C-alpha cells in the first residue's frame, strides 16, 4: 500500500532570453498536452526567461518517467536554440 496519494515536482529552466523561453515553451507544449502517462498531470508556464513545469503524479515511477521526458525535450530545445545562436554569431 502506498502511503502517499500523490507526488509533485517543479522544474525551472532559465534560457538566455524571454524569446528563447517562449520558443521552448511552444516547442514542448504539444508534448505537455499529450502527457506521457495518464497517471500524471502537468502544468507549464513561462515567466520572463524561465520555463517552469509542474508535474503531479499518482506514484513515483510515473513522476520519474514524466520528468525524464520533459527534461529531455527541454534540453533538446535548449541545444537547438544554442546552435541557432552559434550559427548567427559566426
Secondary structure, DSSP 4 states (H G I P E B T S, - for coil): --S-S-EEEEEEEE-SSHHHHHHHHHHHHHHHHS-S-TTEEEEEEEETTEEEEEEEESSHHHHHHHHHHHHHHHHHHHHHHHHHHHHHH-
